[in-house]
Amino acid sequence: MRRGRWIVLLAALLSLCVADAQGVFAKTLVLVLDTAANRATEAQAIVTQLNQVGINAQVRVWQTSVLQPQIIGGQRSAYMTDWGSAYFDPFDLAVPKLVTRGRGNYSFYSDVAVDKDLQTASSTANDVIRKSAYFDVQKTIYKDAPWVFGYVLQNIEASSTNVDGWTPAADNSETVYGASVRGGDSLVIGMRTDSIGTFDPAIPPSRDTETVLRNIFDALVAHTPDGKVVPQLATSWRRVGPATYDFTLRTGVKFQNGDPLTVDDVVYTFQRVLTPGAISGQSSPRKDLLGPLLRVQKLDDTHVRFVYAAAFPEVLLLQALVHFQVVPQKYLTQVGEAGFVAKPIGSGPFRYVRGTVDSQLVLERNDGYWAGPAKLREVVFRMMPEPSTRVAALLSGEIQIAQEVAPDVVGRLKASPGIVVRTAEGTRSYQIELNDKVAPFDDPRVRQALNYAINWDPILKDIYHGYATRLATCFLPSGFGYDPTLKPYPYDPTKAKALLRAAGY
C-alpha cells in the first residue's frame, strides 16, 4: 500500500514536470503600454493583438509632458515613441537613439558592434564605408530587436489651388520664398502647433519653430523639399583637411535692419551654440547636431573655417548647417537676448512685423533680400493645433495652407473643389520602445516575440489609411544607407508564442 502511494505521488510529480515543460504553469507576461493621447487608438489596437498571444497587456494614456520625463528616467518599460531626423542621414536618428548612452537612447540599448559601426559612419568621408557600416547596424538591431519597430508616416498637407510655387517638405518646413497666391499677395498657413516656442535660432525646440525661422533667417546652406543641399549665405565650400572645411560667404547680404552680414556674424552665431551657457545662461540644445566641432574661425572678410576634433563627413556637416540660421551680432549685442526674441532681425526673405509665438505671427516681405524680393507681400502663421479646425479653415478660405492633414479626411479634401492635397515622405520613425535593462525586456526573445505578435498592416490601413510605410528597423527609406533588402518582421503569432514559451512565459 505504501509502495502504491509512492507510485501515485511520483506519477503526479512527473505530470507536473511535463505540464511545466509544456508551459502550462509558466508565468504570464504582463505589459503596460504607455502612450500619449494622440496614439491611444493605435496603442489599444496593439494591446488587443498582444492579448491574443497570451500577453496580459493594457494601455495607459498620459500627457506628453508627464510621460516624457519618466521615459527618459527609465521609469517606464514599454512606450509609444517617435523620433524625427534633422538629416537625410541616420546620423541624427540612429546615433542618438542606439549608441550607448546616446542623448535619445531611452531604451538603454547597448551593443559594442553598433557603437563601432556608427562611429565609423560618423567619421569617414567614404560613402562606400559609411553605407556598409549602416547596413551592418541595421542587421544587428534587427536581430537584437531593442524596440518593436514600427513605421514612417507621409507628411500630408493641403492647400488652396490658388497657391503656386509651394510643396510640402519631408521635414515639415514651410519655406515660402518662392510661393505665390493667384489673385492676391497674402498667404495664411494653419500651423499644427499651439506655439513655435522662440525666435532664437540657437534654441528652436521643434520643426514648427524652424518653419517660421527659415523665412526670417538664412543659413549658410539650405535644402530643397526633398533634402538636397543648396547654397544660401555661402556660395561654395571645400574640405581642406581631414577635419577642416572652408566656406566662401556671399557678399552684399544685409540684415533686415540694413546692417551688412559679415563673417563675424557667422562666427558669432556658432560661438553661441558651441559655448556652454552663452545664451542668457542657457546652452544650446542643438550643439550635438554639429558633431565634434571645435570652433569656427574667420579667415578673411569672405571666408570662414570649421575645425573639427576628428574627421567628420562633409555630407553631415552640410545637413547640419541647414539648421543653423545666422544672427546679427551687432543688433543682438545691443538689444540683448530678450530684445532679440521680442523683435527678431534676420537676413531672410520675410521680416517679423507683429504677433506672438502662441497665437499668430505676421511677416512682411523683405524688399532688400539678396536673392530678390519674394512674390508674396505678407505671410501669416496662425497657430491651429486642432486638426479639424485647420481643415475647416482651409475649406472656408480662412487659410490657404493646412499643415498635417489627418489621413481620414484626405478623401473629403480631394473631393472638395479648390483644394489640393500633397504629400512628402516623412523623416520621423514611429515605434514602441522597450526598456532593455529591466525584465522581461532584457531578454531578446521577448522583444522579438513582440515584433512577431503585432500585425501592423490593418493598424496602418485603418488608422493611417495607407499613408504609412512599415519599417524593418528605425532606418528611414529617405535616408542614406537604408537597406531595402531587410524586410520588416512578419506577423507570426505562432512564432511569438514559441519565443515567449522559450523565455518562460
N, C-alpha and C positions, 0 to 999 in steps of 0.2 A: 504494500500500500504506500509506504513511504517512497519507494522507488518510483511508483506511478506518479506521485505528486511532483517529484523532481523532473520527470519527463515532461509533464504538462507545463511546469514553470519554464523549463528550457525551451520548449516549443514557443511559448508566449514571448520570451525574450528574443528568440530568433525572428519571430514575426515582427516585433517592434523594430529590430535592426533593419530588416528588409524594408519595412514601411518608411523608416527614416532615410534609407539609401534611395528610395524612390521619391523622396521629397514630401511625403505625406505630412510629416511633422516639422518640416523646415519652416523657419520663421518667415512671416510676411514682410515684404519690403514696403515701408511706409514713406510716402513722399509728399511734401507740401511744395507746390509750385507757386512761387511768389511772382507777382506781376503788378505793373501799373494798370490803371483803368483802361487805357487805350488798347490794351491787348488782352483784356479779360475774356472776351468771347473766344478768341483763339486759344487761350490757356484752358478754358473749360472743355473745348473740343479735344485738346491733347490729353487732359486728365481722363476723359471718358475712354479714350483708347488705351491708356495705361492701366485703367481698371480692368479692361478686358483681358489683359495678360496676367492678372493676378496681383498687380501692384495696388496697394491701398493709397490712392492719390487724391488730393484735393487742392483747390485753388484758394489762394489768399491774395486779396487785392489791396494795394497800398497807394498812398500818394507818392508820386515820384520823389519828392523832396525828403520823404521819410525813408523810403526804401533804399535809395542810392547809398547813403552813408553806411547802412547796415551791410549792404553787399560788399562795399569796399573794405569794411572792417572784418569781413569773414564771418558775420553772424547769421547769414542765410546759406542754405545748402543747394537750392535749385531755383533759378530765377530767369525770367524772360529779359533779355537784354538786346541792345543793338549798338553798333559802333560804326561811325562814319569815317571814311578815309579822306583826308585833305589832298591826297596824292592820287594819281592814277598809277600807283605802285604799292605793293604790300608794305612798304616801309612804315607807313602811318597806320597800318591796321595790324599786320602780323607781329611787328616788333613790340609795340606797347601791350598787345594782348597775350602774346605767347612767350616772350623772353622772360626768364626767371626774374621775378620781382619787377616786371615792367609796370609802367605807370597805369596801364589799363588792365593788368592781369588780375582780374577779380576772382578767377578760378584757382589761383595759386598754382597753376600748372608749371612744371619744370622738367625739362629734358635737355641734357647736355648737347645732344646732337642738333636739336632745334636751335639752341643758343649759338652754336658754332656756325650753322648754315646761315642764320640770319645775320650774324656778324660778317660773314663772307659777302653776303648780298649787299650789305650796307657799306662796304669798304673797298670795293673794286669797281673800276670803270668798265670792265669787260662784261658785256651783256650776255655772252655765252656762259660765263662762270656764274653770273648773277641768276640767270634763268635756271641753270642746273641746281643751284642751291635752293631756290624757291620750290622747284619740283620735289627735291628731297624733303623739304619741310612739309609739303602737302601730304606726301606718302606717310611720313612719320605721324603727323597729327591725326590722319585718317585712322590709322591703326590704334593710336593711343585714345582717341575719342575723348579729349578733355571736356568737350561740351556735347550737347545734342545739336548738330549742325542744322541750320535752317534754310534761309533763302535770302535773296536780294529783291527789293521792290523796284519797279519802274517809278520814275518821277513823273507824275501825271499833273499837268496844268492845263488850264483852258483860258481862252481869250476871245474877245470880240473879233469878228472877221475884218474889222476896220484897222486892226493893228498889223503893221508890216514891220519887217526887219527884226523880228524877235523870235526866239525859240527857247524852250526851257533847257537849262543846263543840267548835266548829270549831278553836279554838286549843289543844285537848288539855287544858285546865284541868279540874280536878276540884273544883269548889266544892260542898260537900255540906251546906251550911247547911239546905237545905230537904228533904234526903233522910231516909228512914226505912227500917227493916227490919221487915217483919212477923214477929212472934214474937220480937223481940229489940231491943236498943238499941245494938249494936256493929256497925260496918261495917269490913271489911278490903278494902283496894284493892291489887291487884297492880300495882306500878309497872313501866313498861317500861325503867327505867334501873337502873344499879348504884349510883347516888348522886345526891342532889339538889344537892350542892355546898356550899351555905351557907344560913344562916338570916338573912343580912343582905339586906333588900330592895333595898339600893343596888347590890348586886353579884350578882344571880341570873344564872348563866351559861346557863340553859336554861328551856324551858317546864315541864319537870318540877319545877324548883325552885319556880316560881310556883304550880304545882299545890298544893304544901304551904303556901306562904306566904300564899296568898289565904284560907286557912282560919284562919290565926293573926292576920293583919293585915288592916286595912281601908284602902282608898284614898279619895280624895275622891269618886271615882265608880267604878262597876263596870259590867260589861256582861253581858247575858244570853248564853246559849249561842250565839245567832245573831248576836251582835255589837252589839246595841242598847245604848247607854249609858244608865245609870240612876243616880240619886243614891245616895250612900253616906254618907260623912262630911260631904259638902257637900249642903245641901238645895236650893241654887239657884246660878245663876251668870249673869253678863251681861257683854257686851262694852261697855266704857266708852270705848273709843278704838280707832283702827286697830290698835294693838299692845298693848292693855291689857285684862285680864279680871279681874273681881272675883268671888269666891266667898263664899257665906254658909255658915258652919260650923254643923253640927248641935250643939246644946247637950246637956249632960248625959251625954256619952260618957265612959267611963272605960277606962283600960287594964286589963289582967288583974291587975295588982298593986294596983289601987284608985286609982291616980293619975288625975286628970282629964286628958282630952285637950284641948289648947288650941291656939290659933292659933300660939303659939310652937313647938309640936311640928311643925306643918305647915311653918313657915318653916325650922326646923332640918333637917327631912327633905330639903328641896330644896337647902339650902345644902351638905349633904354630897355631893349629886350634882353641883352646879354648880362647887364649889371643887376645883381640882386638888390631889390628894394629901391630901384631907380624911379619908380612911378608912384610918387607920394608914399613911399614906404612899402609899396607892393612890388612883387616880382612878376614879370610877365609869364603867364602860363604857356606861352607859345614858344618858349626857348627850345624845347625838345624837337620841334619841327625842323630846326636848322641843323640837327646832328651835332657833331663835335666841333662846332665853330668857335674859334678862339677870339678872333677880333676882325673888325672891318676897318680898313685904314685908307686915308686919302693918298693917292699917288701924285695927282696934279689936279688942275681945275676941271678935267673931264674924265678922270679915271679913278676908280675905287677898287680896292683889293679885298677879297675874302680869304682869310687864312684859317685853315683847319688844323686841329691837333693830329689828325690822321686822315688818310685818304678817304674821300667822300665822293660818290659818283656825281657827275655833272647833272644827270637827269633828276636826281633827288634834290640837288641844290635849286635847280630851276623850278621844280614843282613847289618847293618851299617858298621861294621868293614871291610867288603869286599871292601869298597870304600876308605879305608884309608891306603895307602901304607906307609911303614916305610922308613924314610930317614936317612942318616948318619949324626949325629950331628957334629962329628969332622970335616968331609970334608966340610959340608955346612957352618960351622962357619969360617973355614979357607978361603974359596973362596968367601963367601958372596952369597946373593940371585942371583945376576946377573951371577956370575961364575957358580953357581949350575945349572941354567936353560940353560947356554951355553954348559955345559958338565955334564949332569946328571949322578950320580952314584947311583945304587940301589943294591938289593940283588937277583934280578930275574934271569930267565934263559937266558936272552939276554942282552947284553950291547950296549949302544949307541956308534956308530962309527963316523957317519957323516950325513950331511943333514940338512935341515931346516924344520920348522913346517908347512910351507905353500907350500912345493914342494915335497920333497921325503926324507924319513928317512931310514937309513941303520943300522940294528942291527946285531951284531955277537954273536955267541954262547958264553955263559959264562961257560967255561970248569970247573970252580970251584963251580958250582951250587950245593947246599946242597942235592938236590934230584937226582943228576946225570946229566951229560950233555944232552942237547936236541939233537934230531936226526938231526935237521936242522943246517947247519953251518951258514946260513945267512937268515935274514928276511928283506924284503923291504916293507915299507908302502908308497905307491905312491898316492898323492892327485889327485883324479879324480872326481870332483863334478858333472860333466855332465854324466847322466846315460848311454846315448848312447855310450859315449867314453869308459866307463867301459866294456860294452858288446862287443864292437869291439875289445878291447884289450884282453879280455878273449878268444874270438873266434880266434884271431891271435896268441895266445900263449904268448903275451907280459906279461900278468899277469896270475896267477893261481887261485886266488880267487877274485870274484867281490862282493862287498858289495851292499846291497839294490837294487836288480834287480826289475825293473818295472814289474807289473803283465802282461802287454800286450806283453812282449817279452818272457815270460816263455815258451810258446809253441814253439817258434823258437829255444830257447836254448835246450829244451828237445829233439828236433829233430836233434840237431847238434851232430855228433859223438865226443866222447871225453869230453863231458860236462855233468855235473850232477847238478840238481837244488835241493836245500834243503831248508826246511822251519822250523821255530820255532814260537811258539805262542808269540805274541808281548807283551810288557809291557807298551804300550802307549795308552792312551784314547784320541779319537778324538771327538769333539763336537762343537756346536755353543753356545758360552757363551753369556749371556744377562746381561746387567747392571740392576740388580733388584731394584736399588734405584731410577730410573728415569722412567717416563711414556713413553710408555704404559707398560713397562715390570715390573713395580711394582705391577701389577695385575696378580695373579697366573693363572687366566682364560686365559689371553693372552698367557702366557708361555705354558700352557697346550695345547692351540689351535695350537701353532706352532709345538708341538710334534706330534699332530694328523695329521697335514697338510702335513707332509713330508713323502713321500714314499721312504724309504731308499733302499729297495730291488733292484730296477732297477739301482739306482745310484751305489751301491756296485758291482752289476753284470757287468755293462758296464765299469766302471772306474777301479775297482779293481779286476775284473774277478774272483770273488769268494774267494779272499784271505783276506776277511774282515768278521768280525762277529759283528752283531748288539749287542748293549748293552742296558740293561734296565735302567741303571744309568751310573755312571763313574767307578763303581767297575769292576775289571777285572776277568775273569774266572780263570786265573793263580794265583790269589792272595788268601790268607787266608780269610775266612769269606765271600766268594762270595755266594749269594743266588740264586741258579739255578731255584727256583720256581717263581721268579719275572720276568715276560716276558716284552720285550720292548713295548713301546707304539705302538698300531696297526695303520696302515694308515686308517684314517677315516675322510675324508673331510667334511662329513655332521656334525659330532660332532665338528670339528674345527670351522665350520661356526656358529654353535649354541653357542659355547663358546665365539666367537667374538661378536655375537649379544648381548649376556648377558653382555659383557663388554662394550657395547655401540658402536660397530663398525659394 
